[in-house]
Amino acid sequence: MNAATPAPEIDWDILQAAARSAMAHAYVPYSRYPVGAAALTDDGRIVSGCNIENASYGLTLCAECSMISQLNMTGGGRLVAFTCVDGGGEILMPCGRCRQLLYEFRAPGMQLLTVSGIRTMDEVLPDAFGPQHLEGQAGK
């Protein structure tokens, strides 16, 4: 998205519905705690994902991870708005690992629907470390 392209309109109800729909596909035989995530991209697409557990637990994928995979598989882009829900459809806050992942793929000013209202990425992950810190570091 460039400065001349306006950000897409955020319809939080549609994003929550997409997250709930994704959550219905979660594979959670161990925790029985399904999670769905959905985000609006800078070109107006909605991408979504669900958590996928594994018997070793450490290899479990959060819903945000599968959502970012879908983002990249469907043309890339940057995330403008994000939400995730639990099995009851209630809003969840992304874990620290997933906040870092969302930060990496955010559009400027990305918004998240959180348990405490709409927040920016900078509010949920202040002073984040990101790709900008690695520029010019190759070969050092």
C-alpha positions as CSV (number, residue, x, y, z in Angstrom):
1,M,0.0,0.0,0.0
2,N,1.4,3.4,-0.9
3,A,0.5,6.9,0.4
4,A,-1.9,7.3,-2.5
5,T,-3.9,4.1,-1.7
6,P,-6.4,4.6,1.1
7,A,-6.6,1.9,3.8
8,P,-9.6,-0.4,3.4
9,E,-12.6,0.2,5.6
10,I,-12.5,-2.0,8.7
11,D,-15.7,-4.0,9.4
12,W,-14.9,-5.6,12.8
13,D,-18.1,-7.8,12.6
14,I,-17.0,-9.4,9.4
15,L,-13.5,-9.9,10.8
16,Q,-14.9,-11.6,13.9
17,A,-17.1,-13.8,11.8
18,A,-14.1,-14.8,9.7
19,A,-12.2,-15.7,12.9
20,R,-15.1,-17.7,14.2
21,S,-15.4,-19.6,10.9
22,A,-11.6,-20.3,10.9
23,M,-11.8,-21.5,14.6
24,A,-14.3,-24.1,13.6
25,H,-11.5,-25.8,11.6
26,A,-9.0,-25.9,14.6
27,Y,-7.3,-29.2,15.3
28,V,-7.2,-29.3,19.2
29,P,-7.4,-32.9,20.4
30,Y,-5.2,-32.2,23.4
31,S,-6.1,-28.8,24.8
32,R,-9.7,-28.7,23.4
33,Y,-9.1,-24.9,23.1
34,P,-9.8,-23.9,19.5
35,V,-8.7,-20.5,18.4
36,G,-9.5,-18.6,15.1
37,A,-7.7,-15.6,13.7
38,A,-8.6,-13.2,10.9
39,A,-7.1,-10.1,9.5
40,L,-7.8,-7.5,6.8
41,T,-5.0,-6.9,4.3
42,D,-4.0,-3.6,2.8
43,D,-5.6,-4.7,-0.5
44,G,-8.9,-5.5,1.1
45,R,-8.6,-9.3,1.4
46,I,-9.5,-11.2,4.6
47,V,-7.1,-13.9,5.6
48,S,-7.7,-16.3,8.4
49,G,-6.2,-19.2,10.3
50,C,-6.8,-21.7,13.2
51,N,-4.6,-23.4,15.7
52,I,-3.2,-26.8,14.9
53,E,-2.0,-28.9,17.8
54,N,0.6,-31.6,17.8
55,A,1.2,-34.4,20.4
56,S,4.6,-32.9,21.2
57,Y,2.9,-29.6,22.2
58,G,6.0,-27.5,21.2
59,L,5.2,-28.0,17.5
60,T,1.7,-26.6,17.9
61,L,0.9,-23.7,15.5
62,C,-1.1,-20.8,16.8
63,A,-4.0,-19.5,14.7
64,E,-1.9,-16.4,13.9
65,C,0.8,-18.6,12.3
66,S,-1.6,-20.4,10.0
67,M,-3.2,-17.0,9.1
68,I,0.2,-15.6,8.1
69,S,0.8,-18.7,6.0
70,Q,-2.5,-18.0,4.2
71,L,-1.4,-14.3,3.8
72,N,1.7,-15.3,2.0
73,M,0.1,-18.1,0.0
74,T,-2.6,-15.8,-1.3
75,G,-0.5,-12.9,-2.5
76,G,1.2,-11.4,0.5
77,G,0.5,-7.8,1.6
78,R,0.4,-6.1,4.9
79,L,-2.2,-6.5,7.7
80,V,-4.4,-3.5,8.4
81,A,-6.7,-5.0,11.1
82,F,-6.7,-8.2,13.2
83,T,-8.8,-10.1,15.7
84,C,-8.8,-13.6,17.2
85,V,-11.4,-15.6,19.1
86,D,-11.6,-18.6,21.4
87,G,-14.0,-21.6,21.1
88,G,-16.8,-19.5,22.6
89,G,-16.3,-16.7,20.0
90,E,-14.8,-14.4,22.6
91,I,-12.0,-12.0,21.7
92,L,-8.5,-13.2,22.7
93,M,-5.2,-11.3,23.0
94,P,-2.4,-12.8,20.9
95,C,0.5,-14.3,22.8
96,G,3.9,-12.6,22.7
97,R,5.2,-14.8,19.9
98,C,2.2,-14.0,17.8
99,R,2.4,-10.3,18.5
100,Q,5.9,-10.4,17.1
101,L,4.7,-12.3,14.1
102,L,1.9,-9.8,13.5
103,Y,4.4,-6.9,13.9
104,E,6.5,-8.3,11.1
105,F,3.5,-8.4,8.7
106,R,1.7,-5.2,9.8
107,A,0.8,-2.2,7.7
108,P,1.6,1.2,9.3
109,G,-1.1,1.9,11.9
110,M,-2.4,-1.7,12.1
111,Q,-5.3,-2.0,14.5
112,L,-6.2,-5.0,16.7
113,L,-9.5,-5.8,18.3
114,T,-8.4,-6.8,21.8
115,V,-10.1,-7.6,25.1
116,S,-9.6,-4.0,26.1
117,G,-10.8,-2.5,22.8
118,I,-9.2,-1.4,19.6
119,R,-5.4,-1.0,20.0
120,T,-2.6,-0.3,17.6
121,M,0.2,-2.7,17.1
122,D,2.6,-0.2,18.8
123,E,0.3,-0.3,21.9
124,V,0.3,-4.1,22.1
125,L,4.0,-4.5,21.3
126,P,5.8,-1.3,22.3
127,D,9.4,-0.8,21.3
128,A,9.3,-3.9,19.1
129,F,12.3,-5.4,17.5
130,G,11.8,-5.9,13.8
131,P,13.3,-6.1,10.3
132,Q,14.3,-2.4,10.5
133,H,16.8,-3.4,13.2
134,L,18.5,-5.9,10.8
135,E,19.0,-3.6,7.8
136,G,22.6,-3.3,7.0
137,Q,23.6,-6.1,9.4
138,A,24.2,-8.8,6.8
139,G,27.8,-9.9,6.8
140,K,28.6,-8.2,10.2
